[in-house]
Amino acid sequence: MKKEYIITAVVLMTAGLALFVGALFASDFDFSKLDISKYETNTYTVSADFDKIEINTEETDIVWIPSEDDGVKVVCIEKEKIRHSVSVENGTLKISEKDTRKWYDHIGMFSKSLSMTVYLPSDRLEYAIINSNTGDVSIPASFSLGTADITSSTGDTVFEASVDGLLKIKASTGDIKLSGINAGEINLSVSTGDIAIKSLVCKETASISVSTGDTIITDMTCGNLTTTGSTGSITLKNAVAIGGFSIKRRTGDVKFENCDAEQIIVQTSTGDVTGTLRTAKIFLPRTSTGSIHVPDTFSGGQCEITTSTGDIDIRLK
């Protein structure tokens, strides 16, 4: 009897697999065609005044776009049971995702991307708070903010707006990309995601924390740079700090290219520390089994580099 059950189960599994493969061929391997959910585009208009914005979503990509007529509207591609509420409360534009699905509505392997396009005037906003789970976030250079706080899980964040005060972005496996930004203070944090920064002016401290993700910083001027990480490497090109660099990595490499700071402190275990600096320093290199090559200069700020098995090779530009 057990043998008959096993044979029946194998036949049913084979038939199901055949149907699945047949469906893939019929859809030209376009997995989105296998999604049976119903989608619709909805537009929410806003007439009340506001100077702050809060957005909370789970699966929706978020994009800000300057409005041509200074009007405010939110255009969403939504599922039948995933809608958004849009309202203004005490001077704050609040946008939140309303998921009314039952447990069985979550069954399924394929789904189209949900999106939210927020059309806003280019007037300065006091603050923006955005919480997104799997959705991406994109804020272009057209906007100016007092402060900004963005949290995501697997979604990527692209941020190009200017921020007078603190810009805080936290992600898990999502990447963070900053470009062309003037900010008062920056606090970036990722786990396995990468961080890419280009053309950044930060008046105070730029703080960056990563785990296994890589960090690339190009053309940056800041008050101070403080960064910690585990296995991720960090590369700095044309990066200058009026105060100091404080860079800590475990197994990741540290690379400088035409960089400078009044004081430089680098700590890594198995990672190498290499590259070029702009001005002379008082070099204090230490390593256990790695090799050391630094300039024979005894003026300028202090440059303390400590590794375990990593090599140290620093030259002056």
C-alpha positions in Angstrom: 0.0 0.0 0.0 2.8 2.4 0.9 4.5 1.7 -2.5 1.3 2.7 -4.3 1.1 6.0 -2.3 4.8 6.8 -3.2 4.1 6.1 -6.9 1.0 8.3 -6.9 2.9 11.1 -5.2 5.8 10.9 -7.7 3.3 11.0 -10.6 1.5 14.0 -9.2 4.8 15.8 -8.6 6.0 15.1 -12.1 2.7 16.3 -13.6 2.8 19.5 -11.6 6.4 20.1 -12.7 5.5 19.5 -16.3 2.6 22.0 -16.0 4.9 24.6 -14.4 7.6 24.2 -17.1 4.9 24.4 -19.8 3.6 27.7 -18.2 7.1 29.1 -18.3 7.5 28.3 -22.0 4.1 29.7 -22.8 5.1 33.0 -21.0 8.5 33.2 -22.7 10.0 32.8 -19.3 8.5 36.1 -18.2 7.8 35.3 -14.6 5.6 38.4 -14.1 3.0 36.8 -16.5 2.5 34.1 -13.9 1.3 36.6 -11.4 -2.5 36.4 -11.0 -2.8 39.4 -8.7 -4.8 42.4 -9.9 -3.0 45.7 -10.2 -4.3 49.3 -10.7 -2.9 52.8 -10.8 -4.4 55.3 -8.3 -3.7 59.0 -7.9 -4.0 60.8 -4.6 -4.1 64.6 -4.7 -3.1 66.8 -1.8 -4.4 70.4 -1.3 -3.5 71.1 2.3 -0.2 72.8 3.2 2.7 70.9 4.8 6.4 71.2 5.4 7.2 67.7 6.7 6.7 64.3 5.2 6.4 60.7 6.5 6.2 57.6 4.3 5.8 54.0 5.6 5.7 51.1 3.1 6.6 47.4 2.9 6.9 46.4 -0.8 6.6 49.7 -2.7 9.4 51.5 -4.5 9.4 55.2 -3.7 10.5 58.0 -6.1 10.2 61.7 -5.6 9.8 63.9 -8.7 9.5 67.8 -8.9 6.0 68.8 -9.8 5.7 71.0 -12.9 2.8 73.0 -11.6 3.8 73.1 -7.9 0.9 70.8 -7.1 1.2 67.7 -4.9 0.0 64.3 -5.9 0.9 60.7 -5.2 0.6 58.2 -8.0 0.7 54.5 -6.9 0.7 51.2 -8.7 -1.1 49.1 -6.2 -2.3 45.5 -5.7 -6.0 44.9 -5.1 -5.5 44.4 -1.4 -2.5 46.7 -0.9 -3.5 50.3 -1.0 -2.1 53.6 0.4 -3.6 56.3 2.6 -2.5 59.9 1.9 -3.4 62.7 4.4 -2.0 65.9 5.9 -1.9 66.0 9.7 -0.4 68.9 11.7 1.6 70.1 8.8 2.9 66.6 7.9 2.1 64.7 4.7 1.6 61.2 5.8 1.7 58.3 3.3 1.2 54.7 4.6 0.7 51.3 3.1 -2.5 49.5 4.0 -2.2 45.7 3.5 -5.6 43.9 3.9 -4.4 40.5 2.5 -5.2 37.3 4.3 -2.5 34.7 4.9 -3.5 32.8 1.8 -3.1 35.9 -0.4 0.6 35.7 0.3 1.0 32.3 -1.4 2.7 32.7 -4.7 6.2 33.0 -6.1 5.9 35.8 -8.6 4.8 39.4 -8.2 5.2 42.7 -10.1 6.9 45.6 -8.4 4.7 48.1 -6.6 5.6 51.8 -7.0 4.9 55.2 -5.5 5.7 58.4 -7.3 5.5 61.5 -5.2 5.2 64.8 -7.1 6.3 67.6 -4.9 7.3 71.3 -5.3 11.0 72.0 -4.9 10.4 74.0 -1.7 12.5 73.1 1.3 10.9 70.5 3.7 11.7 70.6 7.4 12.2 66.8 7.6 11.5 63.6 5.8 11.0 60.2 7.4 10.9 57.2 5.2 10.5 53.6 6.3 10.7 51.0 3.6 11.1 47.2 3.8 11.8 45.7 0.4 11.1 48.8 -1.7 13.8 51.1 -3.2 14.0 54.8 -2.4 15.1 57.5 -4.8 15.4 61.2 -3.8 16.8 63.4 -6.6 18.9 66.6 -6.3 15.9 68.9 -6.9 14.9 68.8 -3.2 16.2 70.4 -0.1 15.6 69.1 3.5 16.2 70.2 7.0 16.8 66.6 8.1 16.2 63.2 6.6 15.8 59.7 8.2 15.5 56.7 5.9 15.3 53.1 7.0 15.1 50.0 4.6 15.8 46.3 4.7 16.6 44.8 1.3 15.7 47.9 -0.7 18.4 50.2 -2.2 18.5 54.0 -1.4 19.7 56.6 -3.9 19.9 60.1 -2.3 20.9 63.3 -4.1 19.1 66.0 -2.2 20.8 68.6 0.1 20.2 68.4 3.8 20.9 71.2 6.2 21.2 69.0 9.3 21.4 65.3 9.8 21.1 62.8 6.9 20.6 59.3 8.4 20.2 56.2 6.2 20.1 52.7 7.6 19.8 49.5 5.5 20.3 45.8 6.0 21.2 44.1 2.6 20.3 47.1 0.5 22.9 49.4 -1.0 23.2 53.2 -0.3 24.3 55.6 -3.0 24.9 59.3 -2.3 25.8 61.8 -5.0 26.2 65.6 -5.2 25.2 66.3 -1.6 25.7 69.1 0.8 24.9 68.1 4.3 25.4 69.1 7.9 26.0 65.7 9.3 25.8 62.2 7.8 25.1 58.8 9.5 25.1 55.8 7.2 24.7 52.2 8.3 24.4 48.9 6.4 25.0 45.2 7.1 25.8 43.3 3.9 25.0 46.2 1.5 27.6 48.4 -0.2 28.0 52.2 0.2 29.0 54.5 -2.7 29.5 58.2 -2.1 30.4 60.8 -4.8 30.8 64.6 -4.6 30.0 65.1 -1.0 30.4 68.1 1.3 29.7 67.4 4.9 30.2 70.3 7.4 30.5 68.1 10.5 31.0 64.4 10.9 30.4 61.7 8.3 29.8 58.4 10.2 29.7 55.2 8.2 29.2 51.7 9.6 29.2 48.5 7.5 29.6 44.8 8.1 30.6 42.8 5.0 29.8 45.5 2.5 32.3 47.6 0.6 32.6 51.4 0.8 33.8 53.7 -2.0 34.1 57.4 -1.3 35.0 59.8 -4.2 35.5 63.6 -4.0 34.5 64.2 -0.4 35.2 67.1 2.0 34.1 66.8 5.6 34.8 67.9 9.1 35.6 64.4 10.3 35.2 60.9 8.9 34.5 58.0 11.2 33.9 54.5 9.8 33.8 51.0 11.2 33.4 47.6 9.4 34.1 43.9 9.5 35.1 42.2 6.2 34.2 45.0 3.9 36.9 47.1 2.2 37.0 50.9 2.0 38.4 53.0 -0.8 38.8 56.8 -0.5 39.6 59.0 -3.6 40.2 62.7 -3.3 38.8 62.6 0.3 39.7 65.4 2.7 38.8 65.9 6.3 39.5 69.2 8.1 39.7 67.2 11.4 40.5 63.5 11.1 40.0 60.1 9.6 39.1 57.3 12.0 38.9 54.1 10.0 38.5 50.6 11.6 38.2 47.4 9.6 38.7 43.7 10.6 39.6 41.9 7.4 38.8 44.6 4.9 41.5 46.6 3.0 41.9 50.4 3.3 42.9 52.3 0.2 43.7 56.0 -0.1 44.1 57.9 -3.4 45.1 61.6 -3.0 43.5 62.0 0.4 44.3 64.1 3.5 43.3 64.9 7.0 44.8 66.6 10.0 45.0 63.3 11.9 44.6 59.8 10.5 44.0 56.7 12.5 43.6 53.3 10.7 43.1 50.0 12.4 42.7 46.7 10.6 43.6 43.0 11.2 44.3 41.1 8.0 43.5 43.9 5.6 46.2 46.0 3.8 46.5 49.7 4.1 47.8 51.3 0.9 47.6 54.5 -1.2 48.7 58.1 -1.4 48.3 61.2 0.9 48.6 64.8 -0.1 50.8 66.2 2.7 53.6 65.0 5.1 52.7 63.3 8.3 54.3 61.9 11.4 53.9 58.2 10.6 53.4 55.6 13.3 52.9 52.3 11.5 52.6 49.0 13.4 52.1 45.5 12.0 52.8 41.9 13.3 53.7 40.0 10.1 53.0 42.4 7.3 55.5 44.7 5.5 55.8 48.5 6.1 56.6 51.2 3.6 55.9 54.8 4.6 57.6 58.2 3.9 60.4 59.3 6.1 58.7 62.5 7.2 58.5 64.0 10.7 56.2 67.0 10.3 52.5 67.5 9.9 49.6 65.7 11.7 49.9 62.2 13.1 49.2 59.2 10.9 48.8 56.0 13.0 48.3 52.8 11.1 47.9 49.5 12.9 47.5 46.0 11.3 48.0 42.4 12.3 49.0 40.5 9.1 48.2 43.2 6.6 50.8 45.2 4.7 51.2 49.0 5.0 52.3 50.9 1.9 51.7 54.7 2.0 53.3 57.3 -0.3 53.0 61.1 -0.7 51.2 62.5 -3.7 
